[in-house]
Amino acid sequence: MRTSFIDTPKGPIFARHWGDESLPRLLLLHGFPEYSGAWEELAQRLKHKFHCIAPDQRGYGQTGGPDDVSAYTTSSLVKDMLHVIDDKPITVLGHDWGAAVAYGLAMSKPDLVQKLIIANGVHPAPFQREMASGGPQSVASQYILSLRRAGSEDHYAQDNYARLQTLFSAKMDFDWFCGEKRAQYLTEWSRPGRLKTMIHWYRASPLKVAVPGEPITDLPELPKDRLMIRCPHLLIWGAGDTALLPESTKGLEEYAPILTRITIPEADHWLAHQKPDEMATAILNWVEDAKSA
């Protein structure tokens, strides 16, 4: 593994790299509240086939970012990653919030994103539908409203980030978060101002969360033609996820006609930590099948 800083107009982006640079490139986009090192186990299993590039996204880790919510809109975050991609075709893998950026890249730059892989992440249209329904996903997404509150970063930083860890692990297997790995996460969260800029991603999002049992019925119309995923798309799903529910992927085929779904039964939202072997096998088999299709 090596590291680099990639220049952008908004400041350098820190990135980790695995695999020979002559190999096909794979962009690995982490979510909340992770950082580029979250991909270590998976990248070790893919580096013989890919040059894996994992940035600390804007506001996270060694990249950091301004205390300005507007810097964390999806369109702004996609522009950051375009500097990392450097106008060269690439396969993109996104998890959690990283999936939002991955989808944004595939929608806006279909000439650059050759293949799209999402691991327990959601397309904005089905996700907004379910979050606005007042049903189970609305219930599961109430934590978003907590994070959006002014000063939430101070609340979640208390007791050496104990409340953030509780949020991170709610109703899911968190045995992987221990020892040196836990210490590494605490280091990244503790960088000055970092938790606030990480949470700004939630504040910048226009997605609406309904009160359970009270559907939101005045959602703006989403332009379907601008939300299409035209490249081959793999969705890997940890079946035990309690933050993102499978209902939020229902109808994804309407937006991604070349879609393959793979479920990992004994995993949840943190599948890249829990089941890196199964996840790597799914990716490598799918890429090989796509070549022969």
Secondary structure as the mmCIF struct_conf table of DSSP 4:
data_model
#
loop_
_struct_conf.conf_type_id
_struct_conf.id
_struct_conf.beg_label_comp_id
_struct_conf.beg_label_asym_id
_struct_conf.beg_label_seq_id
_struct_conf.end_label_comp_id
_struct_conf.end_label_asym_id
_struct_conf.end_label_seq_id
STRN STRN1 ARG A 2 ILE A 6
TURN_TY1_P TURN_TY1_P1 PRO A 9 LYS A 10
STRN STRN2 ILE A 13 TRP A 18
BEND BEND1 GLY A 19 GLY A 19
TURN_TY1_P TURN_TY1_P2 GLU A 21 SER A 22
BEND BEND2 LEU A 23 LEU A 23
HELX_LH_PP_P HELX_LH_PP_P1 PRO A 24 PRO A 24
STRN STRN3 ARG A 25 LEU A 29
TURN_TY1_P TURN_TY1_P3 PHE A 32 PRO A 33
HELX_RH_3T_P HELX_RH_3T_P1 SER A 36 TRP A 39
HELX_RH_AL_P HELX_RH_AL_P1 GLU A 40 LEU A 46
TURN_TY1_P TURN_TY1_P4 LYS A 47 LYS A 49
STRN STRN4 HIS A 51 PRO A 55
TURN_TY1_P TURN_TY1_P5 ARG A 58 GLY A 59
BEND BEND3 TYR A 60 TYR A 60
TURN_TY1_P TURN_TY1_P6 GLY A 61 THR A 63
BEND BEND4 ASP A 67 ASP A 67
HELX_RH_3T_P HELX_RH_3T_P2 VAL A 69 TYR A 72
BEND BEND5 THR A 73 THR A 73
HELX_RH_AL_P HELX_RH_AL_P2 THR A 74 ILE A 85
TURN_TY1_P TURN_TY1_P7 ASP A 86 ASP A 87
STRN STRN5 ILE A 90 HIS A 95
TURN_TY1_P TURN_TY1_P8 ASP A 96 ASP A 96
HELX_RH_AL_P HELX_RH_AL_P3 TRP A 97 SER A 108
TURN_TY1_P TURN_TY1_P9 PRO A 110 LEU A 112
STRN STRN6 VAL A 113 ALA A 119
BEND BEND6 ASN A 120 ASN A 120
HELX_RH_AL_P HELX_RH_AL_P4 PRO A 124 MET A 131
TURN_TY1_P TURN_TY1_P10 ALA A 132 GLY A 134
BEND BEND7 GLY A 135 GLY A 135
HELX_RH_AL_P HELX_RH_AL_P5 PRO A 136 ALA A 140
TURN_TY1_P TURN_TY1_P11 SER A 141 SER A 141
HELX_RH_AL_P HELX_RH_AL_P6 GLN A 142 ARG A 148
BEND BEND8 ARG A 149 ARG A 149
TURN_TY1_P TURN_TY1_P12 ALA A 150 GLY A 151
HELX_RH_AL_P HELX_RH_AL_P7 SER A 152 SER A 169
TURN_TY1_P TURN_TY1_P13 ALA A 170 LYS A 171
BEND BEND9 MET A 172 MET A 172
TURN_TY1_P TURN_TY1_P14 ASP A 175 TRP A 176
BEND BEND10 PHE A 177 PHE A 177
HELX_RH_AL_P HELX_RH_AL_P8 GLY A 179 TRP A 189
TURN_TY1_P TURN_TY1_P15 SER A 190 SER A 190
BEND BEND11 ARG A 191 ARG A 191
TURN_TY1_P TURN_TY1_P16 PRO A 192 GLY A 193
HELX_RH_AL_P HELX_RH_AL_P9 ARG A 194 ALA A 204
HELX_LH_PP_P HELX_LH_PP_P2 ALA A 210 ALA A 210
STRN STRN7 VAL A 211 VAL A 211
TURN_TY1_P TURN_TY1_P17 PRO A 212 GLY A 213
STRN STRN8 GLU A 214 GLU A 214
HELX_LH_PP_P HELX_LH_PP_P3 LEU A 219 LEU A 222
HELX_RH_3T_P HELX_RH_3T_P3 LYS A 224 LEU A 227
BEND BEND12 CYS A 231 CYS A 231
STRN STRN9 HIS A 233 GLY A 238
TURN_TY1_P TURN_TY1_P18 ALA A 239 GLY A 240
BEND BEND13 THR A 242 LEU A 244
HELX_RH_3T_P HELX_RH_3T_P4 PRO A 246 THR A 249
TURN_TY1_P TURN_TY1_P19 LYS A 250 GLY A 251
HELX_RH_3T_P HELX_RH_3T_P5 LEU A 252 GLU A 254
TURN_TY1_P TURN_TY1_P20 TYR A 255 TYR A 255
BEND BEND14 PRO A 257 ILE A 258
STRN STRN10 LEU A 259 ILE A 264
TURN_TY1_P TURN_TY1_P21 PRO A 265 GLU A 266
TURN_TY1_P TURN_TY1_P22 HIS A 269 TRP A 270
HELX_RH_AL_P HELX_RH_AL_P10 LEU A 271 GLN A 274
HELX_RH_AL_P HELX_RH_AL_P11 PRO A 276 SER A 292
#
